């Protein structure tokens, strides 16, 4: 009873049918991807869930670096410093181990450089193995340096001081 193809489609309830090839159509659901993709090194074709660990995202080992060490009063004459960090997304897990051997002009707060620049003010905690006192540190947004003092805000800078400090922060 229709006089045109359009009228026939409407009469049969096929008003939304067109001549677009199946390969060119958007599919609302599928049981499997036509071409599998890798996600964090794992093949994914849509037929099963995959599990992604922190190791897959951030690598197997922490990264070692040598932080710059200064103080409010000047650079210590001799010191040893090692730092390690692991970054997962923008979160940085960090620690440093600094031993001051010969002070020279060093005095005031201890300054230890971070491996990346922090997004915001962040506290850190640790220990001065020389005095046995707890130490506290903090870094400021946009400044990749931790300022370290004893828990009571006295200087931890002394010959033989070994500060071990750690914490987590958000990188820029």
Beta strands, then each sheet from edge to edge (+ up, - down):
strand 1: 37-39
strand 2: 42-44
strand 3: 63-65
strand 4: 69-71
strand 5: 78-88
strand 6: 91-102
strand 7: 110-113
strand 8: 122-128
strand 9: 134-139
strand 10: 145-150
strand 11: 162-170
sheet 1: 1+ 2-
sheet 2: 3+ 5- 6+ 11- 8+ 9- 10+ 7- 4+
end
